[in-house]
Amino acid sequence: MRRTKTFVAAAAALAVSLSMTACSHEDSKKGAEAAKCSTSSPSTGSDSSADGTVPTANTALKEYGQSDGCTYSGPGGFTLDLSNCPANWKNDSGITDKEIKLFTSMPHSGALAAYGAIGDGIKSYFDYVNDNGGIFGRKVSLEVEDDQYQPDLTRKNVDAAVQSGSFASSFALLGSANNLNVQHEMNTQCMGQLLTAASDDEFFDPQKNAWTTGFGLNYLNESAIWAESIKQQFPQGATVALISIDNALGQSYVRGFKKAVEGTNIRIVTEQTNAVDAPNLNDQVTTAANSKAQVAVLIEAGTFCTQGIGAVEKSAWDPTLITSNSCAQIATTYVPLQEQGLTGNGTQVVRYYYAPTDVDNGNPTFAALAISTLKKHGLDANNAQYANGWFWGWYIVQVLKDASIMKGGLNRANINVAAHSYSSTYPLMASGVTGKVSGVDDAFPFEAGQVFRYTGATTTSAGHFEPVGSPIDNEGKLGNFTKASAK
């Protein structure tokens, strides 16, 4: 009898213990769910515009954001369901009442280290924004990790940032292959891969990758502008030689251009590629020149831009030379030609925004501010990559301000919704160009551009750009990557 009583008592104690454990697990589950779907009140304080030098929130977006528990919605049919995020995911990571922490990965060493200056330019603009009211009082910061432009190092940097739980989002991750290498993981982990510093068309596909937003004039749109400009300059048709870097960037441009010239009287007669570690482009240009193509399209980045333009100029070949927008910077692409006794005159490129040092920019007041602020921060305003940092910085500030006024307040989900929902004009945009996206319906922010010709340079002084024809606008024609691929 005593043993029976003992057994009953033990069983009762075990039942109580199991019940308490179950309750504990349930409480833990509810706590995790609450952290995943946490919200705050939308910001209602002062939104200082600093005389138009900092974007202001778009009040029309107050109607969007948290729609039901863990579900968020935005314009253009965009939705997020946070219940699909990892169990330990938190909606307020990297966000406090005083700060918003972002991270990025880009090269600060290696062959393409020059592009790391974009991160320094972003920090310069963030410092200016923080000195002028911040994001409704919050300061925004950016942690930059060096990846030497190596996709595996990008992956390592992203993994560390995700695991730290210290950041609201990534922003301006640089490089085509680098972004492609982490896109699946970042979407699986519900980590924003926002405003990528790579314009591959795959990054503009919210139907498949809701936590990724591309940025810049995407390659489908830019190559379509090349094709339209060639039609205008060669109404009877033209032969084209393609010279491209053999990586994701070059391959994306080439695919876009081939798609753009389908069914036209523009004919590609030769395709030359170079490895990312090639010493120069002499062999590629020599082979392309043998085709006697009327047009040469140079799709490169960094020092390859200068090498390619220089090799064409030194040859007996005299094509109409068009370069990718990655070669549009006077200080870093054209001025170095002077050391070879060359000018780069006649080279054409699509531009959709200006560097502050461009003499033809449409907003000299903002340009002067950018130049003086960069100098104040110890940065060379003639380096176009620092200026590019201001361009990227403007749009992420727009996103953060928009997210702050949405239903549910500033959190990671609303930051992502806002990155798919902005409409904003950077003060140094080319005439007629606005940065705007609308969810799934329109994922490409910049769909217009103007072809310019570099001219007026000598072997001792830089030249300037002059427009070729009229601006070319593809606004709304592509929608998103999935839709564009189906056309």
GUMARVO-678555 format. One line per field, with one value per residue (C-alpha): residue number from 0; residue in three letters; x, y, z. Coordinates in Angstrom, 2 decimals, always signed. Layout:
num <- c(NUM	...) $
residuo <- c(ALA	...) $
east <- c(X	...) $
north <- c(Y	...) $
up <- c(Z	...) $
//
This chain:
num <- c(0	1	2	3	4	5	6	7	8	9	10	11	12	13	14	15	16	17	18	19	20	21	22	23	24	25	26	27	28	29	30	31	32	33	34	35	36	37	38	39	40	41	42	43	44	45	46	47	48	49	50	51	52	53	54	55	56	57	58	59	60	61	62	63	64	65	66	67	68	69	70	71	72	73	74	75	76	77	78	79	80	81	82	83	84	85	86	87	88	89	90	91	92	93	94	95	96	97	98	99	100	101	102	103	104	105	106	107	108	109	110	111	112	113	114	115	116	117	118	119	120	121	122	123	124	125	126	127	128	129	130	131	132	133	134	135	136	137	138	139	140	141	142	143	144	145	146	147	148	149	150	151	152	153	154	155	156	157	158	159	160	161	162	163	164	165	166	167	168	169	170	171	172	173	174	175	176	177	178	179	180	181	182	183	184	185	186	187	188	189	190	191	192	193	194	195	196	197	198	199	200	201	202	203	204	205	206	207	208	209	210	211	212	213	214	215	216	217	218	219	220	221	222	223	224	225	226	227	228	229	230	231	232	233	234	235	236	237	238	239	240	241	242	243	244	245	246	247	248	249	250	251	252	253	254	255	256	257	258	259	260	261	262	263	264	265	266	267	268	269	270	271	272	273	274	275	276	277	278	279	280	281	282	283	284	285	286	287	288	289	290	291	292	293	294	295	296	297	298	299	300	301	302	303	304	305	306	307	308	309	310	311	312	313	314	315	316	317	318	319	320	321	322	323	324	325	326	327	328	329	330	331	332	333	334	335	336	337	338	339	340	341	342	343	344	345	346	347	348	349	350	351	352	353	354	355	356	357	358	359	360	361	362	363	364	365	366	367	368	369	370	371	372	373	374	375	376	377	378	379	380	381	382	383	384	385	386	387	388	389	390	391	392	393	394	395	396	397	398	399	400	401	402	403	404	405	406	407	408	409	410	411	412	413	414	415	416	417	418	419	420	421	422	423	424	425	426	427	428	429	430	431	432	433	434	435	436	437	438	439	440	441	442	443	444	445	446	447	448	449	450	451	452	453	454	455	456	457	458	459	460	461	462	463	464	465	466	467	468	469	470	471	472	473	474	475	476	477	478	479	480	481	482	483	484	485	486) $
residuo <- c(MET	ARG	ARG	THR	LYS	THR	PHE	VAL	ALA	ALA	ALA	ALA	ALA	LEU	ALA	VAL	SER	LEU	SER	MET	THR	ALA	CYS	SER	HIS	GLU	ASP	SER	LYS	LYS	GLY	ALA	GLU	ALA	ALA	LYS	CYS	SER	THR	SER	SER	PRO	SER	THR	GLY	SER	ASP	SER	SER	ALA	ASP	GLY	THR	VAL	PRO	THR	ALA	ASN	THR	ALA	LEU	LYS	GLU	TYR	GLY	GLN	SER	ASP	GLY	CYS	THR	TYR	SER	GLY	PRO	GLY	GLY	PHE	THR	LEU	ASP	LEU	SER	ASN	CYS	PRO	ALA	ASN	TRP	LYS	ASN	ASP	SER	GLY	ILE	THR	ASP	LYS	GLU	ILE	LYS	LEU	PHE	THR	SER	MET	PRO	HIS	SER	GLY	ALA	LEU	ALA	ALA	TYR	GLY	ALA	ILE	GLY	ASP	GLY	ILE	LYS	SER	TYR	PHE	ASP	TYR	VAL	ASN	ASP	ASN	GLY	GLY	ILE	PHE	GLY	ARG	LYS	VAL	SER	LEU	GLU	VAL	GLU	ASP	ASP	GLN	TYR	GLN	PRO	ASP	LEU	THR	ARG	LYS	ASN	VAL	ASP	ALA	ALA	VAL	GLN	SER	GLY	SER	PHE	ALA	SER	SER	PHE	ALA	LEU	LEU	GLY	SER	ALA	ASN	ASN	LEU	ASN	VAL	GLN	HIS	GLU	MET	ASN	THR	GLN	CYS	MET	GLY	GLN	LEU	LEU	THR	ALA	ALA	SER	ASP	ASP	GLU	PHE	PHE	ASP	PRO	GLN	LYS	ASN	ALA	TRP	THR	THR	GLY	PHE	GLY	LEU	ASN	TYR	LEU	ASN	GLU	SER	ALA	ILE	TRP	ALA	GLU	SER	ILE	LYS	GLN	GLN	PHE	PRO	GLN	GLY	ALA	THR	VAL	ALA	LEU	ILE	SER	ILE	ASP	ASN	ALA	LEU	GLY	GLN	SER	TYR	VAL	ARG	GLY	PHE	LYS	LYS	ALA	VAL	GLU	GLY	THR	ASN	ILE	ARG	ILE	VAL	THR	GLU	GLN	THR	ASN	ALA	VAL	ASP	ALA	PRO	ASN	LEU	ASN	ASP	GLN	VAL	THR	THR	ALA	ALA	ASN	SER	LYS	ALA	GLN	VAL	ALA	VAL	LEU	ILE	GLU	ALA	GLY	THR	PHE	CYS	THR	GLN	GLY	ILE	GLY	ALA	VAL	GLU	LYS	SER	ALA	TRP	ASP	PRO	THR	LEU	ILE	THR	SER	ASN	SER	CYS	ALA	GLN	ILE	ALA	THR	THR	TYR	VAL	PRO	LEU	GLN	GLU	GLN	GLY	LEU	THR	GLY	ASN	GLY	THR	GLN	VAL	VAL	ARG	TYR	TYR	TYR	ALA	PRO	THR	ASP	VAL	ASP	ASN	GLY	ASN	PRO	THR	PHE	ALA	ALA	LEU	ALA	ILE	SER	THR	LEU	LYS	LYS	HIS	GLY	LEU	ASP	ALA	ASN	ASN	ALA	GLN	TYR	ALA	ASN	GLY	TRP	PHE	TRP	GLY	TRP	TYR	ILE	VAL	GLN	VAL	LEU	LYS	ASP	ALA	SER	ILE	MET	LYS	GLY	GLY	LEU	ASN	ARG	ALA	ASN	ILE	ASN	VAL	ALA	ALA	HIS	SER	TYR	SER	SER	THR	TYR	PRO	LEU	MET	ALA	SER	GLY	VAL	THR	GLY	LYS	VAL	SER	GLY	VAL	ASP	ASP	ALA	PHE	PRO	PHE	GLU	ALA	GLY	GLN	VAL	PHE	ARG	TYR	THR	GLY	ALA	THR	THR	THR	SER	ALA	GLY	HIS	PHE	GLU	PRO	VAL	GLY	SER	PRO	ILE	ASP	ASN	GLU	GLY	LYS	LEU	GLY	ASN	PHE	THR	LYS	ALA	SER	ALA	LYS) $
east <- c(+0.00	+2.83	+4.46	+1.18	+0.88	+4.45	+3.82	+0.68	+2.52	+5.39	+3.00	+1.20	+4.49	+5.52	+2.19	+2.61	+6.16	+5.08	+2.25	+4.61	+7.07	+4.29	+3.21	+6.82	+7.17	+3.89	+4.92	+8.26	+6.50	+4.16	+7.11	+8.97	+5.86	+5.40	+9.02	+8.61	+5.50	+6.27	+5.13	+5.37	+3.43	+4.05	+6.27	+4.39	+7.19	+8.98	+10.22	+12.86	+13.73	+16.83	+15.72	+15.29	+18.66	+17.08	+13.98	+10.70	+8.29	+5.57	+2.38	+0.36	+2.15	+0.47	-2.26	+0.19	+2.26	+0.93	-2.44	-3.12	-0.82	+2.26	+1.05	+2.23	+1.16	+2.24	+1.29	+1.42	+0.23	+3.22	+2.73	+4.90	+4.00	+6.39	+5.15	+7.41	+10.51	+12.84	+11.54	+14.15	+13.62	+12.88	+11.12	+13.04	+16.62	+19.00	+16.37	+16.22	+14.61	+17.89	+19.47	+18.94	+21.83	+22.45	+25.31	+26.97	+29.81	+31.99	+35.64	+38.08	+41.06	+41.85	+41.57	+38.21	+38.85	+37.98	+34.31	+34.54	+34.49	+30.73	+30.44	+32.43	+30.17	+27.08	+28.48	+29.15	+25.51	+24.29	+26.38	+24.72	+21.25	+21.98	+23.06	+19.76	+17.18	+17.99	+15.09	+12.45	+15.13	+16.87	+20.42	+21.23	+24.55	+26.26	+28.77	+30.97	+32.91	+35.59	+35.02	+37.68	+34.86	+34.98	+31.49	+32.62	+33.82	+30.54	+28.75	+30.94	+30.24	+26.49	+26.39	+28.11	+25.74	+22.63	+23.80	+24.63	+21.02	+22.33	+21.09	+17.79	+18.82	+21.64	+21.95	+24.01	+25.75	+28.12	+28.68	+26.55	+28.00	+28.32	+24.61	+23.57	+25.64	+23.65	+20.21	+18.58	+19.98	+18.95	+15.40	+15.22	+16.46	+14.12	+17.12	+16.60	+18.93	+17.96	+19.01	+21.74	+24.85	+24.36	+21.63	+21.18	+17.60	+17.20	+17.27	+14.02	+11.75	+9.58	+7.34	+10.19	+12.47	+10.42	+13.40	+15.53	+15.30	+17.62	+18.76	+20.06	+19.23	+18.88	+20.67	+17.54	+16.50	+19.98	+20.70	+17.27	+18.26	+21.49	+19.50	+17.04	+19.88	+21.67	+18.42	+18.21	+21.85	+21.83	+18.33	+19.56	+20.85	+24.24	+26.77	+27.85	+30.89	+30.37	+33.32	+32.37	+33.80	+33.18	+31.20	+27.58	+27.58	+28.82	+26.62	+23.49	+24.16	+24.81	+21.56	+19.66	+21.18	+20.49	+16.88	+16.63	+17.88	+15.75	+13.80	+15.70	+18.24	+21.00	+23.31	+25.92	+28.94	+31.42	+31.48	+34.70	+35.05	+37.79	+38.47	+38.08	+41.84	+42.92	+45.95	+44.29	+41.80	+44.24	+43.51	+39.75	+39.80	+42.13	+39.86	+36.74	+38.39	+38.91	+35.12	+34.97	+31.74	+30.12	+29.35	+31.39	+29.62	+32.06	+30.63	+33.24	+33.95	+36.81	+40.13	+38.85	+36.71	+39.77	+41.75	+38.97	+38.32	+42.06	+42.62	+39.86	+41.21	+44.75	+43.59	+42.79	+39.21	+36.77	+33.41	+30.71	+31.76	+29.09	+30.03	+28.01	+27.01	+29.70	+32.15	+30.37	+32.65	+34.88	+37.42	+37.96	+37.38	+38.37	+40.97	+43.42	+43.49	+45.50	+48.51	+48.53	+48.15	+44.51	+41.17	+38.23	+36.38	+33.37	+32.59	+28.87	+27.22	+23.76	+23.44	+20.41	+21.90	+24.86	+27.92	+28.14	+31.31	+29.64	+29.47	+26.10	+24.29	+20.86	+21.12	+24.30	+23.16	+22.86	+26.03	+27.94	+26.58	+27.69	+31.16	+31.65	+30.32	+32.53	+35.54	+34.52	+34.58	+38.05	+36.84	+37.77	+34.64	+36.14	+35.93	+32.62	+32.24	+31.93	+29.25	+27.52	+27.35	+25.24	+22.92	+22.41	+22.18	+19.36	+17.13	+17.65	+16.86	+13.65	+12.86	+13.53	+11.41	+8.53	+8.73	+8.56	+5.06	+3.51	+1.07	+3.08	+5.79	+9.47	+10.40	+12.20	+9.03	+7.98	+11.50	+11.17	+7.70	+8.95	+11.88	+9.29	+7.12	+9.08	+8.77	+11.55	+13.69	+17.33	+18.37	+20.99	+18.74	+18.81	+15.83	+12.69	+14.03	+12.43	+13.18	+9.96	+8.78	+5.38	+5.53	+5.08	+3.56	+6.72	+9.97	+12.39	+13.13	+14.87	+13.58	+14.67	+18.02	+19.82	+22.68	+25.58	+28.79	+32.06	+33.75	+36.06	+38.89	+42.56	+45.59	+45.90	+42.30	+39.05	+36.11	+32.38	+29.22	+26.80	+23.41	+22.89	+19.29	+16.43	+15.89	+14.62	+11.90	+10.88	+8.74	+6.34	+7.19	+8.90	+7.10	+9.44	+11.97	+9.43	+7.14	+10.02	+11.42	+8.07	+7.90) $
north <- c(+0.00	+2.35	+1.66	+2.44	+5.76	+6.57	+5.75	+7.88	+10.80	+10.46	+10.26	+13.36	+15.22	+14.13	+15.29	+18.68	+18.88	+17.98	+20.49	+23.21	+22.28	+22.40	+25.79	+26.94	+25.81	+27.48	+30.70	+30.58	+30.03	+32.94	+35.11	+34.28	+35.00	+38.33	+39.29	+38.26	+40.37	+43.23	+46.72	+50.29	+53.47	+55.25	+58.33	+61.60	+63.98	+66.58	+65.41	+68.03	+68.24	+70.41	+72.56	+69.63	+68.07	+65.16	+63.34	+63.56	+60.71	+60.02	+60.49	+58.34	+55.30	+55.77	+53.46	+50.57	+48.42	+45.94	+44.68	+41.69	+40.30	+39.05	+40.15	+43.37	+44.95	+47.72	+49.22	+47.26	+43.97	+43.53	+41.44	+39.92	+37.11	+37.10	+33.71	+32.26	+33.80	+31.79	+31.08	+33.33	+36.21	+39.59	+42.50	+45.12	+43.83	+46.72	+49.31	+51.29	+54.58	+56.28	+54.29	+52.23	+49.88	+48.70	+46.66	+46.08	+44.16	+45.60	+45.61	+47.76	+45.74	+43.82	+44.75	+46.53	+48.22	+51.58	+50.65	+50.46	+54.25	+53.99	+52.88	+55.90	+58.15	+56.58	+57.22	+60.83	+61.32	+59.54	+61.92	+64.84	+63.36	+62.66	+66.27	+67.39	+65.51	+61.90	+59.51	+61.18	+61.62	+58.28	+58.23	+55.82	+53.97	+51.63	+48.91	+48.05	+44.79	+44.17	+41.23	+41.97	+41.53	+37.79	+36.16	+33.66	+36.48	+38.31	+35.18	+35.02	+38.68	+38.26	+35.10	+36.91	+39.86	+37.66	+35.54	+38.60	+39.74	+43.31	+44.77	+45.90	+45.16	+45.02	+47.83	+48.36	+44.98	+45.38	+43.09	+40.88	+37.49	+38.64	+39.42	+36.31	+34.21	+35.37	+36.10	+32.77	+32.75	+36.34	+35.70	+32.48	+34.35	+37.34	+39.67	+42.66	+42.70	+46.24	+48.61	+46.29	+47.90	+45.68	+46.11	+42.53	+41.96	+39.04	+41.51	+43.13	+40.13	+40.57	+37.69	+35.25	+37.15	+39.44	+40.52	+41.70	+45.03	+45.96	+49.49	+51.60	+51.46	+47.70	+45.99	+45.14	+48.79	+50.18	+47.79	+48.60	+52.28	+51.40	+49.53	+52.40	+54.92	+52.76	+52.59	+56.38	+56.86	+54.08	+53.96	+51.65	+49.15	+48.53	+45.82	+45.56	+44.16	+43.26	+43.41	+42.38	+41.29	+37.59	+37.69	+38.03	+41.77	+41.30	+38.29	+40.13	+43.09	+40.83	+38.90	+42.18	+43.63	+40.48	+40.58	+44.28	+43.83	+40.78	+41.41	+44.63	+45.50	+45.61	+42.62	+41.38	+40.22	+39.34	+38.80	+39.14	+38.54	+39.09	+37.43	+39.56	+39.26	+39.96	+42.29	+44.43	+44.36	+44.62	+41.15	+41.59	+44.97	+43.74	+40.79	+42.97	+45.51	+42.79	+42.52	+46.15	+46.54	+49.97	+49.99	+48.73	+48.13	+48.02	+46.36	+46.68	+48.06	+49.75	+50.10	+47.93	+50.91	+53.08	+50.24	+49.43	+53.02	+53.61	+50.45	+51.43	+54.98	+53.75	+51.33	+52.07	+51.01	+53.92	+52.57	+54.42	+53.40	+52.88	+51.92	+50.63	+53.13	+51.66	+53.58	+56.96	+58.70	+61.39	+61.48	+57.74	+56.59	+59.41	+61.55	+58.60	+58.39	+61.60	+59.71	+57.76	+60.86	+59.94	+61.70	+59.29	+61.87	+60.49	+57.73	+57.40	+56.34	+56.32	+58.64	+58.98	+60.98	+63.33	+63.44	+66.70	+67.64	+67.25	+70.73	+69.96	+68.88	+70.42	+71.37	+73.34	+74.18	+70.54	+69.70	+72.37	+70.97	+67.44	+68.65	+70.72	+67.96	+65.30	+67.57	+68.19	+64.42	+64.17	+62.66	+63.69	+65.07	+64.29	+60.58	+59.58	+56.60	+58.88	+60.78	+57.50	+56.89	+60.02	+58.75	+55.38	+57.08	+59.38	+56.47	+54.35	+57.43	+57.79	+54.14	+54.52	+57.65	+56.03	+52.93	+55.12	+56.40	+53.08	+51.06	+49.20	+51.86	+51.50	+47.82	+45.45	+44.39	+47.95	+48.82	+46.02	+47.13	+50.70	+49.51	+48.17	+51.30	+54.55	+57.49	+60.03	+62.29	+62.63	+66.27	+65.32	+63.14	+63.72	+65.57	+63.45	+60.62	+59.69	+56.77	+54.92	+51.38	+49.89	+46.39	+43.53	+45.78	+47.85	+46.68	+48.71	+52.12	+53.79	+53.12	+56.22	+57.61	+59.91	+58.91	+61.36	+61.76	+62.63	+65.52	+68.50	+66.66	+67.23	+65.32	+67.79	+68.66	+66.77	+67.06	+67.06	+65.26	+66.43	+64.78	+62.54	+62.68	+62.82	+61.02	+57.46	+56.35	+52.72	+53.54	+50.73	+48.54	+45.70	+45.47	+43.06	+40.38	+37.55	+39.58	+40.89	+37.39	+36.19	+38.86) $
up <- c(+0.00	+0.87	-2.51	-4.28	-2.49	-3.34	-7.00	-7.12	-5.54	-7.99	-10.91	-9.74	-9.38	-12.90	-14.31	-12.67	-14.00	-17.54	-17.36	-16.23	-19.01	-21.59	-20.29	-20.39	-24.02	-24.91	-23.19	-25.00	-28.31	-27.66	-26.65	-29.84	-31.91	-30.13	-30.85	-34.46	-34.96	-32.56	-33.50	-32.30	-32.92	-36.23	-35.97	-35.77	-34.85	-36.94	-40.32	-41.08	-44.77	-44.25	-47.21	-49.57	-48.88	-46.97	-48.26	-46.36	-45.67	-48.23	-46.22	-48.66	-47.21	-43.81	-45.08	-45.47	-43.14	-40.61	-41.83	-39.56	-36.87	-38.69	-42.13	-43.79	-47.06	-49.38	-52.74	-55.97	-54.48	-52.15	-48.99	-46.26	-43.88	-40.93	-39.74	-42.44	-40.81	-38.53	-35.01	-33.38	-35.82	-34.23	-35.87	-33.91	-34.34	-34.97	-34.05	-30.82	-29.89	-30.77	-33.60	-36.75	-37.54	-41.12	-42.56	-45.92	-47.53	-50.29	-51.41	-49.47	-50.67	-53.83	-57.51	-57.18	-53.85	-55.41	-55.22	-51.42	-51.47	-51.99	-48.36	-47.18	-49.24	-47.66	-44.19	-45.18	-46.18	-43.05	-40.94	-42.72	-42.17	-38.49	-38.04	-39.55	-37.50	-38.46	-39.04	-36.85	-34.20	-34.68	-35.99	-38.81	-38.95	-41.40	-40.56	-43.57	-43.91	-46.55	-48.91	-51.55	-54.12	-53.37	-53.15	-50.50	-48.25	-48.84	-47.66	-44.55	-43.74	-44.25	-42.13	-39.27	-39.49	-39.57	-36.65	-34.56	-34.51	-34.35	-37.63	-39.07	-42.64	-45.13	-47.62	-50.79	-50.83	-53.76	-56.72	-58.96	-58.02	-54.42	-54.10	-56.01	-53.62	-50.58	-52.03	-51.14	-47.61	-46.91	-48.08	-46.06	-42.99	-43.62	-43.72	-45.98	-49.01	-49.86	-52.65	-53.89	-55.36	-58.39	-60.98	-62.18	-63.25	-60.80	-57.91	-59.10	-58.52	-55.39	-56.41	-55.76	-53.37	-51.16	-49.01	-51.96	-53.78	-56.62	-57.25	-60.08	-63.77	-64.23	-67.09	-69.09	-69.11	-69.77	-72.62	-74.10	-74.06	-75.91	-78.54	-79.01	-79.31	-81.89	-83.91	-83.84	-84.84	-87.45	-88.95	-91.73	-89.18	-87.60	-86.79	-83.16	-81.34	-77.67	-75.26	-71.74	-68.42	-67.89	-64.66	-63.61	-64.42	-67.98	-68.63	-67.45	-69.71	-72.71	-72.15	-71.88	-75.05	-77.06	-75.91	-76.81	-80.41	-81.23	-84.41	-85.24	-87.91	-85.28	-85.69	-83.20	-85.23	-82.47	-78.72	-76.72	-72.99	-70.44	-67.12	-64.00	-63.42	-67.02	-67.28	-69.97	-72.85	-75.75	-77.18	-76.90	-78.63	-81.38	-82.17	-82.04	-84.37	-86.99	-87.28	-88.46	-86.51	-86.71	-82.98	-80.04	-76.72	-73.80	-70.68	-67.95	-64.49	-62.67	-64.50	-67.36	-68.42	-68.95	-70.55	-73.02	-74.06	-74.42	-76.50	-78.93	-79.25	-79.95	-82.65	-86.29	-85.59	-85.30	-84.10	-82.24	-78.72	-76.05	-72.48	-69.54	-66.87	-64.61	-66.83	-66.60	-64.09	-65.58	-62.75	-62.48	-66.09	-68.44	-66.65	-66.31	-70.12	-70.15	-68.79	-72.08	-74.22	-74.89	-74.31	-74.61	-76.71	-78.55	-76.03	-75.31	-72.06	-70.50	-67.52	-65.27	-62.40	-62.00	-59.82	-57.85	-59.76	-63.17	-64.68	-66.31	-63.14	-62.69	-59.01	-58.30	-54.76	-53.70	-55.64	-53.69	-50.42	-51.32	-52.30	-49.15	-46.87	-48.46	-48.00	-44.40	-43.88	-45.43	-48.71	-52.27	-53.92	-57.34	-56.58	-58.13	-55.81	-52.77	-54.68	-55.51	-51.77	-51.40	-54.14	-52.41	-49.03	-50.18	-51.14	-48.03	-45.93	-47.96	-47.20	-43.46	-43.19	-45.08	-42.87	-39.76	-40.54	-41.62	-39.54	-36.93	-36.85	-37.65	-37.74	-40.08	-41.87	-42.62	-43.77	-46.30	-47.38	-47.80	-49.91	-52.36	-52.23	-52.56	-54.95	-54.63	-56.78	-55.77	-56.23	-58.86	-61.05	-64.79	-66.19	-66.32	-64.13	-60.80	-58.52	-57.84	-57.21	-56.47	-55.08	-57.51	-60.19	-60.79	-59.22	-61.37	-59.77	-62.72	-66.22	-68.12	-69.15	-71.53	-73.82	-73.56	-75.54	-73.79	-75.57	-75.17	-73.42	-74.17	-73.01	-70.14	-69.22	-68.64	-70.98	-70.39	-71.51	-74.18	-74.84	-77.86	-79.01	-76.54	-73.21	-73.62	-71.20	-70.58	-67.54	-66.64	-69.64	-67.77	-64.40	-62.64	-63.57	-63.78	-66.04	-68.17	-68.66	-69.95	-72.68) $
//
